[in-house]
Amino acid sequence: MKNIVILISGGGSNMAAIVRTAQQERWDTRLGARVVAVMSNKADAGGLEFARDHGIATAVVDHKAYASREAFDAALMAQIDQHSPALVVLAGFMRILTPGFVNHFAGRLVNIHPSLLPAFAGLHTHQRAIDAGCRFAGASVHMVTADLDAGPIIEQGLVPVLPGDTAATLAARVIVQEHQIYPKAVRSLLERM
């Protein structure tokens, strides 16, 4: 079985989209894959309840309990490794990971970013796209490398930037694309394993 571990920091809407798609498309029988755990760096992350309600193991590794980023990443790695993951999926996990963590899961670590990479890596992507006068924005699923938002792109979804858009209205359209392209990208990675 190809085990998937998903990391979240908040509501977990992308995690939920992946879990629902995996169940609807019967990834367990079709692809020999299943979401086995959802983990968060925040105990109050809303997505943990969704995971528990869907019979998925959950864990919290609170980054504030560790003296350094390296110590937190080591504890998180140990927690993830208990599930022997084929894929580790970052779904709104709001932590910059150390090179040691990224190297440990090299080739198995995937993320989604709310821009058409390589444009607008980092934060405040929607406002930056509007400020730059972009006609289109979107989201990118990519493999994670040591360089922030710079890994190979797996899938992208495109939305128009409309006259009068705010960061919030643009984000609302982009998240719809994210919920479509992230499960598709994860499925395509599993099909190649």
N, CA, C and O atoms as a DFTB+ gen file, in Angstrom:
772 C
 N C O
     1  1       0.847      -1.189       0.000
     2  2       0.000       0.000       0.000
     3  2       0.886       1.244       0.000
     4  3       1.862       1.325       0.745
     5  1       0.528       2.217      -0.853
     6  2       1.244       3.496      -0.905
     7  2       0.585       4.441       0.093
     8  3      -0.516       4.939      -0.144
     9  1       1.258       4.681       1.196
    10  2       0.710       5.520       2.252
    11  2       0.962       6.999       1.973
    12  3       2.045       7.393       1.540
    13  1      -0.064       7.803       2.232
    14  2       0.017       9.252       2.062
    15  2      -0.155       9.900       3.426
    16  3      -1.112       9.609       4.144
    17  1       0.781      10.784       3.782
    18  2       0.676      11.586       4.996
    19  2       0.505      13.031       4.548
    20  3       1.274      13.527       3.724
    21  1      -0.506      13.707       5.094
    22  2      -0.797      15.090       4.724
    23  2      -0.519      16.000       5.920
    24  3      -0.934      15.712       7.043
    25  1       0.190      17.102       5.664
    26  2       0.509      18.079       6.703
    27  2      -0.315      19.341       6.486
    28  3      -0.392      19.868       5.376
    29  1      -0.937      19.823       7.580
    30  2      -1.768      21.021       7.517
    31  2      -1.416      21.954       8.677
    32  3      -0.764      21.550       9.639
    33  1      -1.856      23.202       8.568
    34  2      -1.746      24.138       9.685
    35  2      -3.084      24.766      10.041
    36  3      -3.195      25.427      11.073
    37  1      -4.097      24.576       9.213
    38  2      -5.373      25.253       9.428
    39  2      -6.560      24.377       9.096
    40  3      -6.654      23.227       9.526
    41  1      -7.468      24.952       8.316
    42  2      -8.729      24.293       7.999
    43  2      -8.604      23.058       7.136
    44  3      -9.476      22.190       7.172
    45  1      -7.544      22.963       6.365
    46  2      -7.290      21.750       5.601
    47  2      -8.200      21.520       4.414
    48  3      -8.533      20.375       4.108
    49  1      -8.617      22.600       3.726
    50  2      -9.542      22.389       2.604
    51  2      -8.901      21.595       1.467
    52  3      -9.582      20.798       0.822
    53  1      -7.613      21.793       1.209
    54  2      -6.948      20.992       0.173
    55  2      -6.792      19.543       0.625
    56  3      -6.933      18.625      -0.182
    57  1      -6.503      19.333       1.902
    58  2      -6.447      17.975       2.443
    59  2      -7.793      17.291       2.268
    60  3      -7.860      16.136       1.847
    61  1      -8.875      18.012       2.594
    62  2     -10.213      17.442       2.461
    63  2     -10.522      17.092       1.009
    64  3     -11.138      16.061       0.736
    65  1     -10.099      17.939       0.081
    66  2     -10.322      17.654      -1.345
    67  2      -9.593      16.381      -1.763
    68  3     -10.125      15.587      -2.539
    69  1      -8.385      16.186      -1.255
    70  2      -7.619      14.973      -1.580
    71  2      -8.288      13.752      -0.961
    72  3      -8.442      12.731      -1.630
    73  1      -8.687      13.840       0.304
    74  2      -9.333      12.713       0.988
    75  2     -10.623      12.326       0.265
    76  3     -10.867      11.145       0.017
    77  1     -11.442      13.313      -0.069
    78  2     -12.710      13.024      -0.760
    79  2     -12.460      12.374      -2.116
    80  3     -13.130      11.406      -2.476
    81  1     -11.497      12.903      -2.868
    82  2     -11.186      12.327      -4.185
    83  2     -10.675      10.900      -4.037
    84  3     -11.068      10.013      -4.795
    85  1      -9.804      10.682      -3.066
    86  2      -9.269       9.330      -2.836
    87  2     -10.391       8.348      -2.539
    88  3     -10.363       7.209      -3.005
    89  1     -11.376       8.784      -1.766
    90  2     -12.504       7.901      -1.443
    91  2     -13.420       7.706      -2.645
    92  3     -13.822       6.582      -2.944
    93  1     -13.754       8.798      -3.335
    94  2     -14.658       8.699      -4.492
    95  2     -14.060       7.864      -5.610
    96  3     -14.765       7.095      -6.264
    97  1     -12.756       8.016      -5.828
    98  2     -12.097       7.291      -6.926
    99  2     -11.519       5.946      -6.475
   100  3     -10.890       5.236      -7.260
   101  1     -11.738       5.610      -5.211
   102  2     -11.282       4.331      -4.661
   103  2      -9.792       4.096      -4.919
   104  3      -9.390       3.077      -5.481
   105  1      -8.994       5.064      -4.494
   106  2      -7.550       4.934      -4.663
   107  2      -7.013       3.689      -3.971
   108  3      -6.015       3.123      -4.416
   109  1      -7.660       3.252      -2.887
   110  2      -7.166       2.083      -2.162
   111  2      -7.140       0.849      -3.059
   112  3      -6.158       0.107      -3.066
   113  1      -8.222       0.627      -3.818
   114  2      -8.257      -0.553      -4.684
   115  2      -7.673      -0.273      -6.063
   116  3      -7.044      -1.148      -6.658
   117  1      -7.877       0.940      -6.577
   118  2      -7.418       1.267      -7.926
   119  2      -5.917       1.536      -7.995
   120  3      -5.249       1.124      -8.943
   121  1      -5.394       2.231      -6.985
   122  2      -3.987       2.648      -7.014
   123  2      -3.160       2.025      -5.895
   124  3      -1.947       2.228      -5.831
   125  1      -3.805       1.272      -5.020
   126  2      -3.084       0.734      -3.871
   127  2      -2.563       1.839      -2.977
   128  3      -1.461       1.738      -2.438
   129  1      -3.353       2.906      -2.815
   130  2      -2.912       4.079      -2.056
   131  2      -4.001       4.528      -1.098
   132  3      -5.189       4.351      -1.365
   133  1      -3.590       5.108       0.017
   134  2      -4.553       5.623       0.983
   135  2      -3.922       6.725       1.819
   136  3      -2.715       6.730       2.060
   137  1      -4.760       7.659       2.256
   138  2      -4.330       8.688       3.197
   139  2      -4.367       8.039       4.568
   140  3      -5.433       7.663       5.056
   141  1      -3.191       7.905       5.194
   142  2      -3.120       7.191       6.474
   143  2      -3.018       8.127       7.669
   144  3      -3.352       7.736       8.788
   145  1      -2.560       9.364       7.449
   146  2      -2.409      10.279       8.582
   147  2      -2.474      11.719       8.113
   148  3      -2.053      12.057       7.006
   149  1      -3.020      12.566       8.994
   150  2      -3.015      14.007       8.814
   151  2      -2.353      14.584      10.063
   152  3      -2.759      14.286      11.186
   153  1      -1.338      15.406       9.855
   154  2      -0.587      15.978      10.965
   155  2      -0.581      17.496      10.859
   156  3      -0.669      18.070       9.774
   157  1      -0.473      18.124      12.024
   158  2      -0.456      19.582      12.064
   159  2       0.557      20.072      13.085
   160  3       0.894      19.370      14.038
   161  1       1.034      21.288      12.866
   162  2       1.873      21.956      13.855
   163  2       1.029      22.766      14.836
   164  3       1.565      23.418      15.732
   165  1      -0.297      22.724      14.665
   166  2      -1.217      23.475      15.526
   167  2      -2.338      22.561      16.010
   168  3      -3.039      21.942      15.209
   169  1      -2.497      22.483      17.334
   170  2      -3.507      21.597      17.917
   171  2      -4.927      22.007      17.531
   172  3      -5.824      21.166      17.484
   173  1      -5.134      23.303      17.252
   174  2      -6.485      23.779      16.931
   175  2      -6.771      23.829      15.430
   176  3      -7.753      24.439      15.007
   177  1      -5.930      23.200      14.634
   178  2      -6.156      23.174      13.184
   179  2      -7.481      22.476      12.886
   180  3      -7.674      21.316      13.252
   181  1      -8.387      23.183      12.223
   182  2      -9.712      22.657      11.942
   183  2      -9.715      21.388      11.113
   184  3     -10.618      20.563      11.252
   185  1      -8.730      21.217      10.260
   186  2      -8.678      20.044       9.404
   187  2      -8.484      18.742      10.156
   188  3      -8.805      17.677       9.629
   189  1      -7.967      18.801      11.376
   190  2      -7.768      17.576      12.160
   191  2      -9.101      16.894      12.456
   192  3      -9.196      15.667      12.428
   193  1     -10.117      17.686      12.735
   194  2     -11.440      17.117      13.009
   195  2     -11.993      16.423      11.766
   196  3     -12.556      15.333      11.866
   197  1     -11.835      17.046      10.596
   198  2     -12.271      16.419       9.345
   199  2     -11.582      15.062       9.184
   200  3     -12.232      14.068       8.860
   201  1     -10.274      15.024       9.409
   202  2      -9.528      13.770       9.245
   203  2     -10.058      12.704      10.206
   204  3     -10.312      11.568       9.806
   205  1     -10.220      13.079      11.464
   206  2     -10.730      12.107      12.447
   207  2     -12.111      11.605      12.047
   208  3     -12.406      10.416      12.170
   209  1     -12.961      12.520      11.566
   210  2     -14.313      12.128      11.137
   211  2     -14.283      11.168       9.962
   212  3     -15.248      10.440       9.729
   213  1     -13.180      11.160       9.216
   214  2     -13.041      10.257       8.069
   215  2     -12.163       9.048       8.385
   216  3     -11.691       8.361       7.479
   217  1     -11.947       8.794       9.678
   218  2     -11.219       7.593      10.088
   219  2      -9.734       7.630       9.829
   220  3      -9.097       6.582       9.717
   221  1      -9.168       8.825       9.731
   222  2      -7.745       8.978       9.438
   223  2      -7.020       9.356      10.725
   224  3      -7.479      10.215      11.477
   225  1      -5.896       8.713      10.969
   226  2      -5.093       9.016      12.157
   227  2      -4.621      10.470      12.108
   228  3      -4.319      10.999      11.038
   229  1      -4.562      11.100      13.269
   230  2      -4.079      12.477      13.343
   231  2      -2.979      12.579      14.395
   232  3      -2.885      11.760      15.309
   233  1      -2.153      13.605      14.238
   234  2      -1.102      13.883      15.220
   235  2      -0.804      15.371      15.189
   236  3      -0.971      16.032      14.163
   237  1      -0.366      15.885      16.315
   238  2       0.059      17.280      16.418
   239  2       1.500      17.301      16.893
   240  3       1.838      16.692      17.907
   241  1       2.342      18.001      16.158
   242  2       3.718      18.268      16.574
   243  2       3.824      19.788      16.611
   244  3       3.979      20.435      15.576
   245  1       3.739      20.346      17.805
   246  2       3.687      21.798      17.997
   247  2       5.075      22.402      17.837
   248  3       5.972      22.131      18.636
   249  1       5.250      23.221      16.807
   250  2       6.563      23.810      16.545
   251  2       7.049      24.695      17.689
   252  3       8.254      24.885      17.856
   253  1       6.121      25.235      18.476
   254  2       6.504      26.105      19.590
   255  2       7.168      25.336      20.731
   256  3       7.797      25.938      21.601
   257  1       7.032      24.032      20.731
   258  2       7.616      23.205      21.788
   259  2       9.088      22.872      21.528
   260  3       9.715      22.176      22.327
   261  1       9.632      23.357      20.434
   262  2      11.004      23.011      20.057
   263  2      11.865      24.266      19.990
   264  3      11.411      25.325      19.558
   265  1      13.097      24.130      20.418
   266  2      14.017      25.267      20.519
   267  2      14.515      25.745      19.158
   268  3      14.948      26.888      19.016
   269  1      14.455      24.873      18.166
   270  2      14.965      25.259      16.835
   271  2      14.107      24.635      15.750
   272  3      13.364      23.682      15.985
   273  1      14.230      25.195      14.567
   274  2      13.537      24.658      13.395
   275  2      14.003      23.225      13.128
   276  3      13.201      22.361      12.772
   277  1      15.300      22.982      13.302
   278  2      15.857      21.641      13.062
   279  2      15.275      20.617      14.033
   280  3      14.962      19.493      13.642
   281  1      15.131      21.011      15.305
   282  2      14.577      20.089      16.307
   283  2      13.111      19.770      15.993
   284  3      12.682      18.622      16.112
   285  1      12.352      20.788      15.595
   286  2      10.952      20.553      15.209
   287  2      10.882      19.628      14.008
   288  3      10.125      18.657      14.015
   289  1      11.666      19.918      12.974
   290  2      11.630      19.089      11.770
   291  2      12.029      17.650      12.068
   292  3      11.464      16.724      11.485
   293  1      12.995      17.442      12.968
   294  2      13.404      16.081      13.335
   295  2      12.252      15.346      14.013
   296  3      12.010      14.175      13.720
   297  1      11.540      16.021      14.915
   298  2      10.395      15.394      15.590
   299  2       9.281      15.087      14.598
   300  3       8.659      14.027      14.660
   301  1       9.031      16.027      13.678
   302  2       7.996      15.812      12.664
   303  2       8.374      14.653      11.741
   304  3       7.527      13.824      11.410
   305  1       9.632      14.593      11.328
   306  2      10.099      13.481      10.487
   307  2       9.854      12.143      11.169
   308  3       9.375      11.198      10.543
   309  1      10.184      12.064      12.453
   310  2      10.007      10.812      13.188
   311  2       8.531      10.414      13.225
   312  3       8.201       9.237      13.077
   313  1       7.655      11.381      13.419
   314  2       6.214      11.110      13.450
   315  2       5.726      10.623      12.080
   316  3       4.961       9.663      11.991
   317  1       6.173      11.290      11.026
   318  2       5.772      10.913       9.662
   319  2       6.298       9.522       9.307
   320  3       5.577       8.704       8.735
   321  1       7.559       9.263       9.652
   322  2       8.193       7.990       9.287
   323  2       7.488       6.782       9.881
   324  3       7.611       5.677       9.351
   325  1       6.752       6.968      10.970
   326  2       5.996       5.853      11.553
   327  2       4.968       5.297      10.572
   328  3       4.503       4.169      10.736
   329  1       4.612       6.079       9.557
   330  2       3.595       5.677       8.587
   331  2       4.179       5.212       7.251
   332  3       3.429       4.929       6.317
   333  1       5.501       5.131       7.150
   334  2       6.170       4.681       5.912
   335  2       5.550       5.319       4.671
   336  3       5.018       4.609       3.817
   337  1       5.612       6.652       4.557
   338  2       4.893       7.312       3.466
   339  2       5.543       7.148       2.096
   340  3       6.761       7.241       1.947
   341  1       4.701       6.904       1.111
   342  2       5.128       6.990      -0.288
   343  2       5.130       8.448      -0.715
   344  3       5.940       8.862      -1.545
   345  1       4.200       9.238      -0.131
   346  2       4.095      10.669      -0.407
   347  2       3.809      11.426       0.878
   348  3       3.034      10.982       1.725
   349  1       4.458      12.587       1.004
   350  2       4.153      13.533       2.072
   351  2       3.623      14.776       1.371
   352  3       4.325      15.397       0.572
   353  1       2.380      15.134       1.675
   354  2       1.663      16.178       0.958
   355  2       1.477      17.382       1.881
   356  3       0.844      17.276       2.932
   357  1       2.026      18.510       1.487
   358  2       1.862      19.757       2.232
   359  2       0.593      20.437       1.732
   360  3       0.489      20.788       0.557
   361  1      -0.364      20.619       2.628
   362  2      -1.660      21.185       2.238
   363  2      -1.982      22.337       3.185
   364  3      -2.763      22.191       4.125
   365  1      -1.366      23.481       2.917
   366  2      -1.543      24.612       3.816
   367  2      -0.724      24.452       5.077
   368  3      -1.119      24.925       6.143
   369  1       0.413      23.789       4.964
   370  2       1.337      23.636       6.095
   371  2       2.244      24.851       6.088
   372  3       3.112      24.987       5.225
   373  1       2.038      25.733       7.059
   374  2       2.666      27.051       7.026
   375  2       3.989      27.093       7.786
   376  3       4.172      27.887       8.709
   377  1       4.896      26.224       7.378
   378  2       6.239      26.196       7.949
   379  2       7.231      26.055       6.808
   380  3       7.012      25.276       5.881
   381  1       8.315      26.803       6.876
   382  2       9.409      26.601       5.928
   383  2      10.245      25.458       6.478
   384  3      10.706      25.509       7.618
   385  1      10.435      24.441       5.676
   386  2      11.098      23.225       6.121
   387  2      12.609      23.310       5.902
   388  3      13.082      23.929       4.949
   389  1      13.344      22.680       6.796
   390  2      14.805      22.699       6.706
   391  2      15.286      21.810       5.557
   392  3      14.578      20.898       5.130
   393  1      16.494      22.082       5.064
   394  2      17.050      21.219       4.009
   395  2      17.121      19.744       4.429
   396  3      16.921      18.853       3.604
   397  1      17.405      19.490       5.701
   398  2      17.457      18.102       6.176
   399  2      16.123      17.391       6.023
   400  3      16.082      16.226       5.627
   401  1      15.024      18.087       6.337
   402  2      13.686      17.524       6.182
   403  2      13.394      17.266       4.707
   404  3      12.941      16.186       4.327
   405  1      13.661      18.274       3.887
   406  2      13.398      18.156       2.449
   407  2      14.208      17.013       1.850
   408  3      13.685      16.244       1.044
   409  1      15.474      16.891       2.230
   410  2      16.313      15.811       1.701
   411  2      15.822      14.444       2.159
   412  3      15.866      13.480       1.394
   413  1      15.356      14.354       3.399
   414  2      14.863      13.080       3.937
   415  2      13.697      12.537       3.102
   416  3      13.582      11.331       2.882
   417  1      12.829      13.457       2.639
   418  2      11.658      13.045       1.859
   419  2      11.800      13.391       0.368
   420  3      10.799      13.488      -0.341
   421  1      13.012      13.573      -0.096
   422  2      13.253      13.957      -1.495
   423  2      12.538      13.017      -2.460
   424  3      12.603      11.795      -2.329
   425  1      11.854      13.618      -3.433
   426  2      11.126      12.846      -4.424
   427  2       9.764      12.362      -3.941
   428  3       9.007      11.772      -4.711
   429  1       9.445      12.611      -2.655
   430  2       8.171      12.168      -2.080
   431  2       7.416      13.320      -1.430
   432  3       6.374      13.105      -0.810
   433  1       7.931      14.544      -1.566
   434  2       7.379      15.701      -0.865
   435  2       6.780      16.661      -1.874
   436  3       7.471      17.137      -2.775
   437  1       5.488      16.948      -1.725
   438  2       4.770      17.761      -2.708
   439  2       4.028      18.889      -1.989
   440  3       3.598      18.737      -0.845
   441  1       3.887      20.019      -2.680
   442  2       3.247      21.200      -2.100
   443  2       2.355      21.865      -3.146
   444  3       2.491      21.630      -4.347
   445  1       1.446      22.697      -2.662
   446  2       0.651      23.541      -3.546
   447  2       0.920      24.987      -3.167
   448  3       1.049      25.321      -1.989
   449  1       1.003      25.841      -4.183
   450  2       1.296      27.257      -3.968
   451  2       0.280      28.086      -4.752
   452  3      -0.006      27.773      -5.908
   453  1      -0.274      29.148      -4.135
   454  2      -1.328      29.919      -4.802
   455  2      -0.819      30.969      -5.787
   456  3      -1.162      32.148      -5.690
   457  1       0.001      30.524      -6.731
   458  2       0.390      31.387      -7.850
   459  2       0.813      30.494      -9.003
   460  3       0.977      29.283      -8.851
   461  1       0.983      31.115     -10.151
   462  2       1.503      30.385     -11.304
   463  2       3.024      30.462     -11.240
   464  3       3.645      31.332     -11.851
   465  1       3.605      29.540     -10.492
   466  2       5.063      29.533     -10.355
   467  2       5.709      29.426     -11.734
   468  3       5.164      28.760     -12.614
   469  1       6.843      30.061     -11.935
   470  2       7.733      30.628     -10.923
   471  2       7.357      32.038     -10.448
   472  3       8.084      32.618      -9.641
   473  1       6.271      32.587     -10.916
   474  2       5.869      33.925     -10.483
   475  2       5.373      33.899      -9.039
   476  3       4.657      32.979      -8.646
   477  1       5.741      34.876      -8.272
   478  2       5.201      35.145      -6.941
   479  2       5.382      34.001      -5.940
   480  3       4.431      33.567      -5.289
   481  1       6.613      33.530      -5.836
   482  2       6.937      32.594      -4.761
   483  2       6.773      33.337      -3.435
   484  3       6.847      34.565      -3.389
   485  1       6.552      32.585      -2.368
   486  2       6.432      33.225      -1.054
   487  2       5.008      33.647      -0.744
   488  3       4.046      33.029      -1.200
   489  1       4.887      34.715       0.045
   490  2       3.590      35.136       0.590
   491  2       2.918      36.238      -0.223
   492  3       3.521      36.818      -1.127
   493  1       1.667      36.515       0.112
   494  2       0.872      37.616      -0.457
   495  2       0.763      37.528      -1.985
   496  3       0.818      38.541      -2.682
   497  1       0.614      36.337      -2.474
   498  2       0.650      36.100      -3.920
   499  2      -0.476      36.789      -4.672
   500  3      -0.254      37.324      -5.759
   501  1      -1.672      36.786      -4.117
   502  2      -2.821      37.340      -4.842
   503  2      -2.687      38.854      -5.003
   504  3      -2.914      39.392      -6.086
   505  1      -2.321      39.527      -3.929
   506  2      -2.149      40.978      -4.006
   507  2      -0.989      41.332      -4.936
   508  3      -1.059      42.307      -5.685
   509  1       0.054      40.551      -4.883
   510  2       1.210      40.802      -5.755
   511  2       0.824      40.641      -7.224
   512  3       1.273      41.416      -8.068
   513  1       0.000      39.649      -7.537
   514  2      -0.449      39.454      -8.926
   515  2      -1.298      40.637      -9.382
   516  3      -1.147      41.116     -10.506
   517  1      -2.194      41.111      -8.509
   518  2      -3.028      42.272      -8.843
   519  2      -2.154      43.507      -9.029
   520  3      -2.308      44.238     -10.007
   521  1      -1.246      43.737      -8.099
   522  2      -0.369      44.916      -8.166
   523  2       0.505      44.922      -9.414
   524  3       0.851      45.982      -9.934
   525  1       0.860      43.721      -9.895
   526  2       1.712      43.620     -11.084
   527  2       0.911      43.745     -12.379
   528  3       1.484      43.759     -13.468
   529  1      -0.411      43.835     -12.259
   530  2      -1.236      43.969     -13.457
   531  2      -1.419      42.678     -14.229
   532  3      -1.689      42.711     -15.430
   533  1      -1.278      41.544     -13.565
   534  2      -1.429      40.255     -14.248
   535  2      -2.863      40.074     -14.745
   536  3      -3.820      40.465     -14.076
   537  1      -2.991      39.485     -15.908
   538  2      -4.314      39.161     -16.438
   539  2      -4.785      37.804     -15.964
   540  3      -5.980      37.509     -15.987
   541  1      -3.836      36.967     -15.530
   542  2      -4.149      35.632     -15.037
   543  2      -3.378      35.354     -13.757
   544  3      -2.279      35.867     -13.546
   545  1      -3.969      34.546     -12.925
   546  2      -3.325      34.043     -11.713
   547  2      -3.682      32.566     -11.615
   548  3      -4.252      32.002     -12.549
   549  1      -3.355      31.944     -10.501
   550  2      -3.701      30.535     -10.375
   551  2      -2.946      29.866      -9.262
   552  3      -2.536      30.503      -8.292
   553  1      -2.765      28.567      -9.412
   554  2      -2.096      27.757      -8.398
   555  2      -1.191      26.740      -9.085
   556  3      -1.411      26.354     -10.233
   557  1      -0.171      26.322      -8.349
   558  2       0.799      25.355      -8.869
   559  2       1.047      24.261      -7.841
   560  3       1.272      24.546      -6.664
   561  1       1.008      23.024      -8.281
   562  2       1.445      21.894      -7.460
   563  2       2.862      21.577      -7.905
   564  3       3.138      21.444      -9.098
   565  1       3.758      21.456      -6.930
   566  2       5.166      21.236      -7.279
   567  2       5.843      20.317      -6.284
   568  3       5.420      20.198      -5.134
   569  1       6.897      19.673      -6.740
   570  2       7.742      18.896      -5.837
   571  2       8.515      19.888      -4.978
   572  3       8.894      20.962      -5.445
   573  1       8.743      19.527      -3.734
   574  2       9.450      20.416      -2.819
   575  2      10.946      20.159      -2.910
   576  3      11.406      19.018      -2.871
   577  1      11.692      21.251      -3.033
   578  2      13.152      21.214      -2.993
   579  2      13.602      22.160      -1.886
   580  3      12.778      22.817      -1.250
   581  1      14.893      22.226      -1.664
   582  2      15.422      23.092      -0.608
   583  2      15.161      24.565      -0.907
   584  3      15.137      25.381       0.014
   585  1      14.966      24.922      -2.176
   586  2      14.674      26.305      -2.538
   587  2      13.171      26.535      -2.485
   588  3      12.402      25.754      -3.044
   589  1      12.746      27.609      -1.811
   590  2      11.337      27.890      -1.579
   591  2      10.553      28.009      -2.889
   592  3      10.890      28.819      -3.752
   593  1       9.505      27.194      -3.025
   594  2       8.574      27.234      -4.157
   595  2       9.286      27.146      -5.509
   596  3       8.871      27.783      -6.478
   597  1      10.346      26.364      -5.567
   598  2      11.147      26.310      -6.793
   599  2      11.256      24.916      -7.403
   600  3      11.949      24.745      -8.406
   601  1      10.590      23.917      -6.826
   602  2      10.705      22.559      -7.339
   603  2       9.946      22.358      -8.635
   604  3       9.158      23.215      -9.035
   605  1      10.179      21.228      -9.296
   606  2       9.501      20.938     -10.563
   607  2       7.979      21.004     -10.433
   608  3       7.399      20.477      -9.483
   609  1       7.350      21.658     -11.399
   610  2       5.904      21.837     -11.388
   611  2       5.231      20.585     -11.949
   612  3       5.636      20.055     -12.983
   613  1       4.192      20.124     -11.245
   614  2       3.447      18.928     -11.645
   615  2       2.148      19.307     -12.343
   616  3       1.761      18.693     -13.337
   617  1       1.479      20.328     -11.809
   618  2       0.160      20.710     -12.314
   619  2      -0.072      22.187     -12.007
   620  3       0.387      22.698     -10.985
   621  1      -0.791      22.867     -12.903
   622  2      -1.177      24.251     -12.653
   623  2      -2.632      24.460     -13.030
   624  3      -3.160      23.802     -13.926
   625  1      -3.271      25.387     -12.331
   626  2      -4.642      25.782     -12.627
   627  2      -4.677      27.292     -12.808
   628  3      -4.023      28.026     -12.068
   629  1      -5.431      27.747     -13.779
   630  2      -5.434      29.145     -14.207
   631  2      -6.785      29.782     -13.928
   632  3      -7.829      29.168     -14.148
   633  1      -6.759      31.029     -13.437
   634  2      -7.979      31.823     -13.291
   635  2      -7.702      33.229     -13.793
   636  3      -6.572      33.706     -13.686
   637  1      -8.717      33.911     -14.345
   638  2      -8.508      35.291     -14.778
   639  2      -8.465      36.231     -13.578
   640  3      -9.119      35.993     -12.563
   641  1      -7.692      37.291     -13.709
   642  2      -7.742      38.392     -12.748
   643  2      -8.761      39.376     -13.320
   644  3      -8.565      39.923     -14.405
   645  1      -9.839      39.592     -12.588
   646  2     -10.945      40.403     -13.085
   647  2     -10.812      41.855     -12.640
   648  3     -10.216      42.133     -11.599
   649  1     -11.372      42.792     -13.430
   650  2     -11.366      44.197     -13.003
   651  2     -12.032      44.312     -11.624
   652  3     -13.088      43.724     -11.388
   653  1     -11.418      45.059     -10.736
   654  2     -11.978      45.242      -9.410
   655  2     -11.651      44.131      -8.433
   656  3     -12.094      44.179      -7.285
   657  1     -10.886      43.129      -8.852
   658  2     -10.511      42.046      -7.945
   659  2      -9.747      42.590      -6.734
   660  3      -8.953      43.524      -6.846
   661  1     -10.005      41.988      -5.596
   662  2      -9.190      42.194      -4.408
   663  2      -8.422      40.902      -4.169
   664  3      -8.684      39.888      -4.816
   665  1      -7.480      40.941      -3.246
   666  2      -6.762      39.709      -2.909
   667  2      -7.748      38.627      -2.467
   668  3      -7.566      37.452      -2.785
   669  1      -8.785      39.020      -1.738
   670  2      -9.763      38.043      -1.231
   671  2     -10.615      37.441      -2.350
   672  3     -10.851      36.233      -2.357
   673  1     -11.080      38.260      -3.292
   674  2     -11.921      37.716      -4.367
   675  2     -11.103      36.826      -5.294
   676  3     -11.584      35.798      -5.771
   677  1      -9.865      37.233      -5.544
   678  2      -8.989      36.403      -6.380
   679  2      -8.671      35.090      -5.666
   680  3      -8.694      34.026      -6.284
   681  1      -8.375      35.159      -4.372
   682  2      -8.076      33.946      -3.598
   683  2      -9.244      32.968      -3.622
   684  3      -9.042      31.756      -3.684
   685  1     -10.468      33.497      -3.572
   686  2     -11.647      32.629      -3.581
   687  2     -11.756      31.839      -4.879
   688  3     -12.181      30.684      -4.861
   689  1     -11.377      32.444      -6.006
   690  2     -11.404      31.710      -7.279
   691  2     -10.221      30.751      -7.387
   692  3     -10.358      29.656      -7.931
   693  1      -9.070      31.155      -6.876
   694  2      -7.887      30.294      -6.952
   695  2      -8.080      29.026      -6.126
   696  3      -7.673      27.946      -6.555
   697  1      -8.694      29.141      -4.946
   698  2      -8.862      27.957      -4.099
   699  2      -9.741      26.903      -4.775
   700  3      -9.552      25.707      -4.550
   701  1     -10.679      27.326      -5.584
   702  2     -11.502      26.368      -6.345
   703  2     -10.600      25.556      -7.276
   704  3     -10.750      24.339      -7.384
   705  1      -9.671      26.226      -7.940
   706  2      -8.717      25.530      -8.806
   707  2      -7.821      24.593      -7.995
   708  3      -7.542      23.469      -8.413
   709  1      -7.371      25.073      -6.825
   710  2      -6.509      24.237      -5.980
   711  2      -7.187      22.914      -5.654
   712  3      -6.561      21.856      -5.718
   713  1      -8.467      22.978      -5.304
   714  2      -9.196      21.766      -4.924
   715  2      -9.363      20.802      -6.093
   716  3      -9.615      19.615      -5.882
   717  1      -9.227      21.290      -7.310
   718  2      -9.297      20.424      -8.487
   719  2      -7.929      19.868      -8.868
   720  3      -7.800      18.682      -9.171
   721  1      -6.903      20.730      -8.852
   722  2      -5.599      20.283      -9.365
   723  2      -4.781      19.489      -8.357
   724  3      -3.962      18.661      -8.756
   725  1      -4.982      19.719      -7.049
   726  2      -4.141      18.999      -6.082
   727  2      -4.456      17.500      -6.069
   728  3      -3.533      16.691      -6.161
   729  1      -5.727      17.105      -5.956
   730  2      -5.993      15.658      -6.034
   731  2      -5.523      15.041      -7.359
   732  3      -5.010      13.922      -7.385
   733  1      -5.703      15.781      -8.447
   734  2      -5.260      15.293      -9.766
   735  2      -3.743      15.065      -9.784
   736  3      -3.271      14.051     -10.298
   737  1      -2.990      16.007      -9.224
   738  2      -1.531      15.884      -9.198
   739  2      -1.089      14.725      -8.313
   740  3      -0.187      13.973      -8.684
   741  1      -1.715      14.572      -7.146
   742  2      -1.363      13.465      -6.250
   743  2      -1.668      12.138      -6.932
   744  3      -0.867      11.204      -6.879
   745  1      -2.829      12.061      -7.571
   746  2      -3.180      10.825      -8.296
   747  2      -2.139      10.510      -9.379
   748  3      -1.739       9.356      -9.533
   749  1      -1.708      11.510     -10.114
   750  2      -0.733      11.260     -11.197
   751  2       0.602      10.797     -10.622
   752  3       1.267       9.955     -11.224
   753  1       1.006      11.326      -9.479
   754  2       2.240      10.857      -8.846
   755  2       2.095       9.395      -8.409
   756  3       3.009       8.593      -8.597
   757  1       0.959       9.060      -7.835
   758  2       0.726       7.666      -7.387
   759  2       0.709       6.708      -8.568
   760  3       1.203       5.585      -8.467
   761  1       0.144       7.144      -9.685
   762  2       0.081       6.280     -10.871
   763  2       1.469       5.959     -11.419
   764  3       1.668       4.927     -12.061
   765  1       2.427       6.849     -11.162
   766  2       3.801       6.633     -11.647
   767  2       4.650       5.823     -10.695
   768  3       5.783       5.474     -11.028
   769  1       4.131       5.515      -9.515
   770  2       4.928       4.777      -8.517
   771  2       4.828       3.277      -8.725
   772  3       5.434       2.508      -7.978
